[in-house]
Amino acid sequence: MDRQSWAKYIEVSSNVAVLVVAMALLGTIVATRWWPGSGNAKLENGLQKGQVLAQLPSIDYRTTRQTLVTVVSTKCNYCTESLPFYRKLLEKQQAAQPATRVVAVFPNPKTEVEQYKHQNQLNLESVPALNYSTLGVTATPTLILVDSTGRVVNFWIGKLSEAEEQEVIEAVQPR
């Protein structure tokens, strides 16, 4: 290969490399900025640690060190699948002193909520007929741990893995 061929080969290779890098950069920008479904789930959900959660009707966060707000629906399959975990959590909380208060928030009417709680042996405080988007929640189940001032300490979205369930149990234990 002569000198002129090498120069042409290097020039073409450089141009191709620059184009590949530019396309990758442009693709990343488009995907993170404007592509539907991309972005930070916490921001899409509306919940952020440290924010003050909207006050729930008849629930005073100041009465306990922390409150676990469980946002569920009677029509949510993942909520129903999570019932054994919720029962286990309630048992641990009833034995703990001082216990973290556990409150369930439902978008469903009161009669439907009471029937659901009875059928599923859920003995906990509940707030029926609440549009949970007022809490910044867009999906059920969602667990929100707040301190006595109503500030979000942590939250978990969806049906939890065993590791996440253990994380919740540890987060609500008395310290």
C-alpha positions as CSV (number, residue, x, y, z in Angstrom):
1,M,0.0,0.0,0.0
2,D,1.4,3.4,-0.9
3,R,1.3,6.5,1.2
4,Q,-1.8,8.0,-0.6
5,S,-3.9,4.8,0.0
6,W,-3.0,4.8,3.7
7,A,-4.0,8.5,4.0
8,K,-7.3,7.8,2.3
9,Y,-7.9,4.7,4.6
10,I,-7.2,6.7,7.7
11,E,-9.4,9.6,6.6
12,V,-12.4,7.3,5.9
13,S,-11.9,5.4,9.1
14,S,-11.8,8.6,11.1
15,N,-14.9,9.9,9.5
16,V,-16.8,6.7,10.2
17,A,-15.6,6.7,13.9
18,V,-16.8,10.3,14.3
19,L,-20.2,9.4,12.8
20,V,-20.6,6.4,15.0
21,V,-19.8,8.4,18.2
22,A,-22.1,11.2,17.1
23,M,-25.0,8.8,16.4
24,A,-24.5,7.1,19.8
25,L,-24.5,10.4,21.6
26,L,-27.6,11.6,19.8
27,G,-29.4,8.3,20.4
28,T,-28.6,8.6,24.2
29,I,-29.9,12.1,24.4
30,V,-33.1,11.3,22.5
31,A,-33.7,8.2,24.6
32,T,-33.2,9.9,28.0
33,R,-35.0,13.2,27.2
34,W,-37.9,12.4,24.9
35,W,-38.5,8.7,24.6
36,P,-41.7,7.6,26.4
37,G,-41.1,5.4,29.5
38,S,-37.6,6.5,30.0
39,G,-36.3,8.6,32.9
40,N,-36.3,8.3,36.6
41,A,-39.2,6.2,38.0
42,K,-39.1,8.2,41.3
43,L,-39.8,11.4,39.5
44,E,-42.5,9.9,37.3
45,N,-44.1,8.4,40.3
46,G,-44.2,11.8,42.1
47,L,-42.7,10.5,45.3
48,Q,-39.4,11.7,46.6
49,K,-37.6,11.0,49.9
50,G,-37.8,14.1,52.1
51,Q,-41.0,15.5,50.7
52,V,-44.0,16.0,53.0
53,L,-46.8,13.5,52.2
54,A,-50.3,14.9,51.9
55,Q,-52.3,14.6,55.1
56,L,-54.7,11.6,55.2
57,P,-58.2,12.1,56.5
58,S,-58.4,11.1,60.1
59,I,-54.7,10.1,60.3
60,D,-52.3,12.1,62.4
61,Y,-48.7,11.2,61.6
62,R,-47.6,12.8,64.9
63,T,-49.1,10.0,67.1
64,T,-46.3,7.6,66.2
65,R,-42.6,7.8,65.4
66,Q,-43.4,6.7,61.9
67,T,-46.4,5.6,59.7
68,L,-46.3,3.1,56.9
69,V,-48.9,4.2,54.3
70,T,-49.9,1.2,52.2
71,V,-51.6,2.3,49.0
72,V,-53.6,-0.6,47.7
73,S,-56.8,-1.4,45.7
74,T,-59.3,-4.2,46.0
75,K,-59.0,-4.8,42.3
76,C,-55.2,-5.0,42.2
77,N,-53.8,-8.5,41.6
78,Y,-50.3,-7.5,42.9
79,C,-52.0,-6.1,46.1
80,T,-53.8,-9.4,46.6
81,E,-50.6,-11.4,45.9
82,S,-48.9,-9.2,48.6
83,L,-51.4,-10.0,51.3
84,P,-49.3,-12.7,53.0
85,F,-46.5,-10.1,53.4
86,Y,-48.9,-7.5,54.7
87,R,-50.2,-10.0,57.3
88,K,-46.7,-10.9,58.4
89,L,-45.8,-7.2,58.6
90,L,-48.9,-6.5,60.7
91,E,-48.1,-9.3,63.1
92,K,-44.6,-8.0,63.7
93,Q,-45.9,-4.5,64.2
94,Q,-48.5,-5.5,66.7
95,A,-45.8,-7.2,68.8
96,A,-43.4,-4.3,68.6
97,Q,-43.5,-1.4,71.0
98,P,-43.5,1.4,70.0
99,A,-45.0,0.1,66.8
100,T,-44.9,1.8,63.5
101,R,-48.5,2.7,62.5
102,V,-49.7,0.8,59.4
103,V,-52.5,2.5,57.4
104,A,-54.0,1.2,54.2
105,V,-55.3,3.7,51.6
106,F,-57.8,2.5,49.1
107,P,-59.4,4.3,46.1
108,N,-62.4,2.0,46.5
109,P,-65.7,2.8,48.4
110,K,-65.9,2.1,52.1
111,T,-68.2,-0.9,51.9
112,E,-66.0,-2.6,49.3
113,V,-62.9,-1.9,51.5
114,E,-64.5,-3.3,54.6
115,Q,-65.5,-6.4,52.7
116,Y,-62.0,-6.8,51.3
117,K,-60.4,-6.4,54.7
118,H,-62.8,-8.9,56.3
119,Q,-62.4,-11.5,53.5
120,N,-58.6,-11.2,53.6
121,Q,-58.2,-11.0,57.4
122,L,-56.6,-7.6,57.4
123,N,-56.9,-5.9,60.7
124,L,-55.6,-2.4,60.1
125,E,-56.7,1.2,59.9
126,S,-57.8,2.2,56.4
127,V,-58.8,5.3,54.5
128,P,-61.3,4.4,51.8
129,A,-62.3,6.3,48.7
130,L,-59.1,8.4,48.4
131,N,-57.7,9.3,45.0
132,Y,-54.2,8.2,45.6
133,S,-52.8,10.5,43.0
134,T,-53.1,13.2,45.7
135,L,-50.3,11.4,47.4
136,G,-48.2,11.4,44.3
137,V,-48.8,7.7,43.7
138,T,-49.6,6.3,40.3
139,A,-49.5,2.5,40.9
140,T,-50.6,0.0,43.4
141,P,-49.3,-1.5,45.6
142,T,-47.1,1.3,47.0
143,L,-45.7,1.5,50.5
144,I,-44.7,4.9,51.8
145,L,-42.8,5.2,55.2
146,V,-43.2,8.7,56.7
147,D,-41.9,10.1,59.9
148,S,-43.9,11.9,62.6
149,T,-43.8,15.1,60.6
150,G,-45.2,13.4,57.4
151,R,-41.8,13.5,55.6
152,V,-41.2,10.5,53.2
153,V,-38.4,8.4,54.7
154,N,-38.6,5.7,52.0
155,F,-41.0,4.1,49.6
156,W,-41.5,0.9,47.6
157,I,-43.5,0.4,44.5
158,G,-45.1,-2.8,43.1
159,K,-45.1,-6.3,44.4
160,L,-41.9,-6.6,46.4
161,S,-39.2,-9.2,46.2
162,E,-38.2,-11.1,49.3
163,A,-35.2,-8.7,49.8
164,E,-37.4,-5.6,49.5
165,E,-39.9,-7.2,52.0
166,Q,-37.1,-7.6,54.4
167,E,-36.0,-4.0,53.8
168,V,-39.5,-2.9,54.7
169,I,-39.6,-5.0,57.9
170,E,-36.2,-3.6,59.0
171,A,-37.3,0.0,58.2
172,V,-40.4,-0.2,60.5
173,Q,-38.7,-1.9,63.4
174,P,-38.4,0.2,66.6
175,R,-34.9,1.7,67.1
